[in-house]
Amino acid sequence: MKKFTTLFALLPFLLVAQSHEENIKKIYDETLTNSPIYETLRVLCKDIGSRLSGSPEAAAAVEYTKQVMESYDFDTVYLQPVMVPHWVRGSKEVARVVNSDIFGNYDMICTSLGNAIGTGEGGVLAEVIEVNGVEEVNQLGKKVEGKIVFYNRPMDPTLIQTFRAYGGAVGQRGSGASEAAKFGAKAVIVRSMTNRHDDIPHTGSLRYNPDYPKIPAMAISTNDADKLSALLKKQNDLKVYLESYGQQLPDVLSYNVIGEIKGSEFSNEIIAVGGHLDSWDVGEGAHDDGGGCMQAIDVLRTFKALNWKPKRTLRAVMWMNEENGLRGGREYARVAKEKGENHIAAIESDAGSFLPLGFSSTGTEAQRAKLQSWKDYFTPYGVWQFDQSGGGADIGPLKDQGTLLIGLRPNGQMYFNFHHTPADVFETVDKRELELGAASMAALMYLLSEEGLE
């Protein structure tokens, strides 16, 4: 008798588990069979292209993603206004080694860092001093005065998690110009943020400290960084000439693009999923982050295709201006707080459209435990990493509202081959891996909608 009592007690749990397994399979089957995600990404990348905040292409991407969501008949599709910075690169960029004892004059492969001022027509010509990060600049102090500071700290190739390697090196790009300007440097050159040795320069955002002069800043390819470093060891009075024309124009009105399916039972509990619609101007923003945006839209499309009404409200959000300002993410969180909205969770896909391996999260112990309790539903689909911490840049501003922040974590070994480069194009995205990422997020949205986090 006791065995039957135990069985009856477990029956509701077993039925729920079976239902979840069946429905998650339906999600993967629908996405892998019928999703138009690869075509929508192709249009975003090939027909619109790069989408730097404030550009006509960014405005076109706003209109395009709005139309895509409207075509899927979401309950609501709307634009959320946000003022964004408008930086333009200019038409010419030069980083030239001058009168080296070995090679004479030669041009390095370069790109201006985002938000950097240009040199203007006169350019900057100065001796170069190599450093291994901002800490060394502060140790050298006035010894960098009048020079071009060459930041050459590489990403650590021994770190298996490439985002950790990126985090260990990217500080020289973000704050290196102001740290050098503090001691009178004329300009900075930064080694590109990648473990790969190639001829592709990587742009990315810098932040000027208002307490110090703004100086030009450029990145060079890793091959050129290695070559320049080798030359400096043989010729310590080596000079480099830089020329660039970047400038910051007045802010421009842009928009976050939001699509929503209202919850049937707990409509006041919101689950957001999204990516950032803007990209750098040097590629097509396929992995960073066109794929993440199309995945987020496809999550809600899948619910519509399966004719499911979620218990909680689902939102797909295309955030604007993650790359050089984070204005969209901050404005979204500000409006949510002002309206008293209750975001129980937010999922961001901004780590490339590669094979999904799991989800990272930031939240309370109870929230993270609930998320990790669903791991077994995903292991049949090769998604198994649930213990890493982290969320995403655009959902980060929701943290102080008690939201569980979740990041889709794909295989990141190749991501920094393309990140912030001309190589980040549609052709580098694998259709099936893109679809698997979308299906994985849709499955997680389904569980969050059905069970919540209580």
C-alpha positions as CSV (number, residue, x, y, z in Angstrom):
1,M,0.0,0.0,0.0
2,K,2.8,2.4,0.9
3,K,4.4,1.8,-2.6
4,F,1.1,2.9,-4.3
5,T,0.8,6.0,-2.0
6,T,4.4,7.0,-3.0
7,L,3.6,6.5,-6.7
8,F,0.4,8.6,-6.5
9,A,2.4,11.3,-4.7
10,L,5.0,11.4,-7.5
11,L,2.5,11.2,-10.3
12,P,1.9,14.9,-10.8
13,F,5.7,15.5,-10.9
14,L,6.2,12.7,-13.4
15,L,3.4,14.0,-15.6
16,V,4.8,17.5,-15.6
17,A,8.3,16.3,-16.4
18,Q,6.9,14.2,-19.3
19,S,5.0,17.2,-20.6
20,H,8.0,19.4,-20.4
21,E,10.2,16.9,-22.3
22,E,7.5,16.5,-25.0
23,N,7.1,20.2,-25.4
24,I,10.8,21.0,-25.5
25,K,11.1,18.4,-28.3
26,K,8.3,20.2,-30.1
27,I,10.3,23.4,-29.8
28,Y,13.5,21.9,-31.2
29,D,11.6,20.1,-34.0
30,E,9.8,23.3,-35.0
31,T,12.9,25.4,-35.0
32,L,15.1,22.9,-36.8
33,T,12.4,22.2,-39.4
34,N,10.6,25.4,-40.1
35,S,12.5,28.4,-38.7
36,P,13.2,31.3,-41.2
37,I,15.9,32.6,-38.9
38,Y,18.8,32.0,-41.4
39,E,17.0,34.0,-44.1
40,T,16.1,36.9,-41.7
41,L,19.8,37.1,-40.6
42,R,20.9,37.1,-44.3
43,V,18.7,40.1,-45.0
44,L,19.9,41.9,-41.9
45,C,23.6,41.3,-42.8
46,K,23.6,41.4,-46.6
47,D,20.8,43.9,-47.5
48,I,21.4,46.3,-44.5
49,G,24.9,45.5,-43.4
50,S,26.9,47.1,-40.6
51,R,24.7,49.0,-38.1
52,L,26.7,51.5,-36.1
53,S,24.5,53.5,-33.7
54,G,23.3,56.7,-35.4
55,S,23.9,55.5,-38.9
56,P,21.2,55.1,-41.7
57,E,21.9,51.3,-41.6
58,A,21.0,51.2,-37.9
59,A,17.7,53.1,-38.6
60,A,17.0,50.6,-41.4
61,A,17.6,47.7,-39.0
62,V,15.1,49.1,-36.6
63,E,12.4,49.2,-39.3
64,Y,13.3,45.8,-40.6
65,T,13.1,44.0,-37.3
66,K,9.9,45.8,-36.5
67,Q,8.4,44.5,-39.7
68,V,9.6,41.0,-39.1
69,M,8.0,40.9,-35.7
70,E,4.8,42.4,-37.1
71,S,4.7,39.7,-39.8
72,Y,4.7,37.0,-37.0
73,D,1.6,38.6,-35.5
74,F,3.0,39.2,-32.0
75,D,0.4,40.7,-29.6
76,T,2.3,44.0,-29.6
77,V,5.3,45.4,-31.5
78,Y,6.6,48.9,-30.7
79,L,9.6,51.2,-30.7
80,Q,11.1,52.6,-27.5
81,P,12.9,55.9,-28.2
82,V,16.5,56.3,-27.0
83,M,19.2,58.9,-27.8
84,V,22.4,57.3,-29.0
85,P,25.9,58.5,-29.8
86,H,26.9,59.0,-33.4
87,W,30.6,58.3,-34.0
88,V,31.9,58.3,-37.6
89,R,35.2,56.7,-38.6
90,G,36.3,58.9,-41.5
91,S,37.6,57.9,-44.9
92,K,41.3,57.3,-44.2
93,E,43.4,55.4,-41.6
94,V,47.1,55.1,-41.7
95,A,49.6,53.5,-39.2
96,R,53.0,53.7,-40.9
97,V,56.4,52.6,-39.5
98,V,58.9,55.3,-40.6
99,N,62.6,54.7,-41.5
100,S,63.0,51.4,-39.7
101,D,66.5,50.1,-40.0
102,I,65.3,46.7,-41.3
103,F,62.2,47.5,-43.5
104,G,62.3,51.2,-44.1
105,N,58.8,52.6,-44.3
106,Y,55.9,50.2,-44.2
107,D,52.1,50.4,-43.5
108,M,50.6,48.3,-40.8
109,I,47.0,47.0,-41.1
110,C,45.0,49.2,-38.7
111,T,41.6,50.5,-37.7
112,S,40.6,53.3,-35.4
113,L,39.1,52.4,-32.1
114,G,35.4,53.3,-31.7
115,N,34.7,56.7,-30.2
116,A,38.3,57.8,-30.9
117,I,39.1,61.2,-32.1
118,G,41.1,61.5,-35.4
119,T,44.6,63.0,-35.9
120,G,43.4,65.3,-38.7
121,E,45.4,66.0,-41.8
122,G,48.6,66.7,-40.0
123,G,48.7,63.2,-38.5
124,V,50.9,62.2,-35.5
125,L,54.6,61.3,-35.8
126,A,56.4,60.2,-32.8
127,E,58.7,57.5,-31.2
128,V,56.9,54.4,-30.0
129,I,57.1,52.9,-26.5
130,E,55.8,49.4,-25.9
131,V,54.0,48.5,-22.8
132,N,52.2,45.4,-21.5
133,G,49.1,47.1,-20.2
134,V,47.8,50.2,-18.4
135,E,49.7,49.2,-15.2
136,E,53.0,49.7,-16.9
137,V,52.0,53.1,-18.3
138,N,51.4,54.2,-14.7
139,Q,54.7,52.9,-13.7
140,L,56.5,54.7,-16.5
141,G,54.7,58.0,-15.9
142,K,56.3,60.9,-17.7
143,K,58.6,58.6,-19.7
144,V,55.7,58.2,-22.2
145,E,55.4,62.0,-22.7
146,G,55.5,63.0,-26.4
147,K,55.4,59.3,-27.5
148,I,53.0,56.9,-29.1
149,V,52.2,54.2,-26.5
150,F,51.9,50.7,-28.0
151,Y,49.8,48.4,-25.9
152,N,50.8,44.9,-26.7
153,R,49.3,42.7,-24.0
154,P,48.0,39.5,-25.8
155,M,45.0,37.5,-24.8
156,D,46.1,34.6,-22.7
157,P,46.0,31.5,-24.9
158,T,46.1,29.2,-22.0
159,L,42.7,30.2,-20.8
160,I,40.1,27.8,-22.2
161,Q,37.3,30.3,-21.7
162,T,38.1,32.8,-24.4
163,F,35.9,35.5,-22.8
164,R,38.1,35.4,-19.7
165,A,41.2,35.9,-21.9
166,Y,39.4,38.8,-23.6
167,G,38.6,40.3,-20.2
168,G,42.2,40.1,-19.1
169,A,43.5,42.1,-22.1
170,V,40.7,44.4,-23.2
171,G,41.3,47.0,-20.5
172,Q,44.2,48.5,-22.5
173,R,41.7,49.1,-25.4
174,G,39.0,50.6,-23.2
175,S,41.0,53.0,-21.0
176,G,44.5,52.9,-22.5
177,A,44.2,56.2,-24.4
178,S,43.3,58.2,-21.3
179,E,45.8,56.4,-19.1
180,A,48.6,57.4,-21.6
181,A,47.2,60.9,-22.1
182,K,47.5,61.4,-18.4
183,F,51.2,61.5,-18.8
184,G,51.4,63.4,-22.0
185,A,51.4,60.7,-24.7
186,K,50.4,61.8,-28.2
187,A,48.5,58.7,-29.3
188,V,48.1,55.0,-28.7
189,I,48.3,51.8,-30.7
190,V,46.6,48.7,-29.4
191,R,47.2,45.0,-30.2
192,S,43.9,43.5,-31.6
193,M,41.8,41.5,-29.2
194,T,42.2,37.9,-30.5
195,N,44.4,34.9,-29.9
196,R,44.7,34.4,-33.6
197,H,47.8,35.5,-35.5
198,D,46.5,37.2,-38.7
199,D,46.2,40.4,-40.7
200,I,42.8,41.4,-39.5
201,P,42.5,44.5,-37.2
202,H,39.8,44.5,-34.5
203,T,38.0,47.7,-33.6
204,G,36.1,48.2,-30.3
205,S,35.1,50.9,-28.0
206,L,37.3,53.1,-25.9
207,R,36.2,55.4,-23.1
208,Y,37.8,58.8,-22.6
209,N,38.3,60.0,-19.1
210,P,37.1,63.7,-19.1
211,D,39.9,64.6,-16.7
212,Y,42.6,64.0,-19.4
213,P,43.1,65.1,-23.0
214,K,41.6,63.0,-25.8
215,I,44.2,61.5,-28.0
216,P,43.9,59.3,-31.2
217,A,43.8,55.5,-30.7
218,M,44.2,52.8,-33.3
219,A,44.3,49.0,-33.3
220,I,46.7,47.0,-35.4
221,S,46.6,43.3,-36.5
222,T,48.3,40.8,-34.3
223,N,50.8,40.0,-37.0
224,D,51.8,43.7,-37.2
225,A,51.9,43.9,-33.4
226,D,54.4,41.0,-33.3
227,K,56.4,42.6,-36.1
228,L,56.4,46.1,-34.4
229,S,57.5,44.5,-31.1
230,A,60.3,42.7,-32.7
231,L,61.5,45.9,-34.4
232,L,61.4,47.9,-31.2
233,K,63.7,45.4,-29.6
234,K,66.3,46.2,-32.3
235,Q,65.6,49.9,-32.7
236,N,64.3,51.7,-29.6
237,D,64.0,55.1,-31.4
238,L,61.6,53.7,-34.0
239,K,58.9,56.2,-35.1
240,V,55.4,55.6,-36.3
241,Y,53.1,58.0,-38.3
242,L,49.3,57.8,-37.6
243,E,46.6,59.5,-39.5
244,S,42.8,59.1,-38.9
245,Y,39.6,61.2,-39.1
246,G,37.2,59.8,-36.5
247,Q,34.8,62.2,-34.9
248,Q,31.9,62.3,-32.5
249,L,28.8,63.9,-33.9
250,P,25.7,65.0,-32.0
251,D,23.5,62.3,-30.5
252,V,20.8,60.8,-32.7
253,L,17.3,59.6,-31.9
254,S,17.1,55.8,-32.3
255,Y,15.0,53.0,-30.9
256,N,14.9,49.7,-29.0
257,V,12.6,47.4,-31.0
258,I,10.2,45.3,-28.8
259,G,7.8,42.5,-29.6
260,E,5.6,41.0,-27.0
261,I,3.2,38.0,-26.4
262,K,1.0,38.6,-23.3
263,G,0.9,36.0,-20.6
264,S,-2.4,34.1,-20.1
265,E,-2.1,33.8,-16.3
266,F,0.7,36.0,-14.9
267,S,0.8,38.7,-17.5
268,N,2.5,41.1,-15.0
269,E,5.6,38.8,-14.9
270,I,7.8,39.5,-17.8
271,I,10.6,37.4,-19.4
272,A,12.8,39.3,-21.9
273,V,15.0,37.7,-24.5
274,G,17.2,39.7,-26.9
275,G,20.4,40.8,-28.5
276,H,21.8,44.2,-29.6
277,L,20.8,45.5,-33.0
278,D,23.8,47.8,-33.5
279,S,27.1,46.6,-34.7
280,W,30.5,48.0,-35.6
281,D,30.9,49.6,-39.0
282,V,33.7,47.3,-40.3
283,G,31.7,44.1,-40.9
284,E,28.1,42.9,-41.1
285,G,27.6,42.2,-37.4
286,A,26.6,38.6,-38.1
287,H,27.9,37.0,-34.9
288,D,28.0,40.3,-33.0
289,D,25.0,40.5,-32.7
290,G,22.7,40.0,-35.6
291,G,22.4,36.3,-34.9
292,G,21.4,37.0,-31.3
293,C,18.7,39.4,-32.4
294,M,17.2,36.9,-34.9
295,Q,17.3,34.2,-32.3
296,A,15.4,36.3,-29.9
297,I,12.7,37.1,-32.5
298,D,12.5,33.4,-33.4
299,V,11.8,32.4,-29.8
300,L,8.5,34.2,-29.9
301,R,7.8,33.1,-33.4
302,T,8.1,29.5,-32.2
303,F,5.4,30.0,-29.6
304,K,3.1,31.4,-32.3
305,A,3.9,28.6,-34.7
306,L,3.1,26.0,-32.0
307,N,-0.1,27.9,-31.1
308,W,1.0,28.2,-27.5
309,K,-0.1,30.9,-25.2
310,P,2.6,31.4,-22.5
311,K,1.6,31.8,-18.9
312,R,3.9,34.8,-18.5
313,T,4.5,37.7,-20.8
314,L,7.4,37.1,-23.3
315,R,9.3,40.0,-24.9
316,A,11.8,40.0,-27.7
317,V,14.0,43.1,-27.4
318,M,16.5,44.5,-29.9
319,W,18.6,46.8,-27.9
320,M,20.3,49.7,-29.6
321,N,23.9,51.0,-28.9
322,E,25.5,48.2,-26.9
323,E,28.8,48.6,-28.8
324,N,29.7,52.2,-27.9
325,G,27.4,53.4,-25.2
326,L,24.9,50.8,-23.8
327,R,22.2,53.5,-24.1
328,G,19.5,51.0,-25.2
329,G,20.0,48.6,-22.3
330,R,20.0,51.4,-19.7
331,E,16.9,53.1,-21.2
332,Y,15.0,49.8,-21.3
333,A,15.8,49.2,-17.6
334,R,14.9,52.8,-16.7
335,V,11.5,52.7,-18.4
336,A,10.8,49.3,-16.8
337,K,11.6,50.7,-13.4
338,E,9.5,53.8,-14.0
339,K,6.5,51.7,-15.1
340,G,6.9,49.3,-12.2
341,E,7.3,46.3,-14.5
342,N,8.3,43.0,-13.0
343,H,11.0,41.3,-15.1
344,I,11.5,37.9,-13.4
345,A,14.2,36.9,-15.9
346,A,16.1,38.2,-19.0
347,I,18.1,36.1,-21.5
348,E,20.7,37.7,-23.8
349,S,22.4,36.1,-26.8
350,D,25.6,38.1,-27.5
351,A,28.4,35.6,-27.6
352,G,28.3,34.5,-31.2
353,S,26.0,32.2,-33.2
354,F,28.0,29.1,-32.6
355,L,26.9,25.7,-31.2
356,P,25.1,26.3,-27.9
357,L,26.6,24.6,-24.8
358,G,24.6,26.1,-21.9
359,F,23.5,29.1,-20.0
360,S,25.3,31.3,-17.5
361,S,23.4,33.3,-14.9
362,T,23.5,36.0,-12.3
363,G,20.9,36.2,-9.6
364,T,20.0,34.9,-6.1
365,E,21.0,31.4,-5.0
366,A,17.3,30.3,-5.3
367,Q,16.9,31.7,-8.8
368,R,20.1,30.1,-10.0
369,A,19.2,26.8,-8.4
370,K,15.8,26.8,-10.1
371,L,17.5,27.4,-13.5
372,Q,20.1,24.6,-12.8
373,S,17.3,22.2,-11.9
374,W,16.2,22.2,-15.5
375,K,19.6,21.1,-16.8
376,D,18.4,17.5,-17.6
377,Y,15.8,18.8,-20.1
378,F,18.6,20.2,-22.2
379,T,21.3,17.5,-22.1
380,P,19.7,15.5,-24.9
381,Y,20.4,18.5,-27.1
382,G,24.0,18.9,-26.1
383,V,23.3,21.9,-23.8
384,W,24.9,21.1,-20.5
385,Q,26.8,24.0,-18.9
386,F,24.6,25.7,-16.3
387,D,27.1,26.5,-13.5
388,Q,28.9,29.5,-15.0
389,S,28.1,33.0,-13.7
390,G,27.3,35.9,-16.0
391,G,24.4,37.4,-18.0
392,G,24.9,40.1,-20.7
393,A,25.7,43.7,-21.1
394,D,22.2,44.9,-22.2
395,I,20.3,43.0,-19.5
396,G,22.9,44.1,-16.8
397,P,21.0,47.3,-15.9
398,L,18.0,45.1,-14.8
399,K,20.0,43.5,-12.1
400,D,19.0,46.0,-9.3
401,Q,15.4,45.1,-10.0
402,G,15.9,41.5,-8.9
403,T,15.8,40.1,-12.4
404,L,17.6,36.7,-13.0
405,L,20.1,37.5,-15.7
406,I,20.9,34.7,-18.2
407,G,23.4,34.5,-21.0
408,L,23.3,31.9,-23.8
409,R,26.8,30.4,-23.9
410,P,27.9,28.9,-27.2
411,N,31.2,27.4,-28.1
412,G,33.5,30.5,-27.9
413,Q,36.7,29.2,-29.3
414,M,36.3,30.9,-32.7
415,Y,34.4,34.0,-31.6
416,F,37.4,36.3,-31.3
417,N,38.4,35.4,-34.9
418,F,35.5,37.6,-36.0
419,H,34.7,39.9,-33.1
420,H,34.7,43.6,-34.2
421,T,36.3,42.9,-37.6
422,P,35.5,43.0,-41.3
423,A,35.4,39.2,-41.1
424,D,32.1,39.2,-39.1
425,V,29.9,38.4,-42.0
426,F,26.8,36.3,-42.7
427,E,28.8,33.5,-44.4
428,T,30.6,32.7,-41.1
429,V,27.3,31.7,-39.4
430,D,26.3,28.0,-39.6
431,K,22.5,27.6,-40.1
432,R,22.1,24.7,-37.8
433,E,24.1,26.2,-35.0
434,L,22.1,29.4,-35.3
435,E,18.9,27.4,-35.1
436,L,20.0,25.3,-32.1
437,G,20.8,28.5,-30.2
438,A,17.3,29.8,-30.9
439,A,15.7,26.5,-29.9
440,S,17.6,26.4,-26.7
441,M,16.5,29.8,-25.7
442,A,12.9,29.1,-26.7
443,A,13.0,25.9,-24.5
444,L,14.3,27.9,-21.6
445,M,11.6,30.6,-22.1
446,Y,9.0,27.9,-22.1
447,L,10.2,26.6,-18.7
448,L,10.4,30.1,-17.3
449,S,6.9,30.8,-18.5
450,E,5.4,27.6,-17.2
451,E,7.1,27.4,-13.8
452,G,8.3,30.9,-13.0
453,L,11.1,31.2,-10.4
454,E,9.2,30.8,-7.2
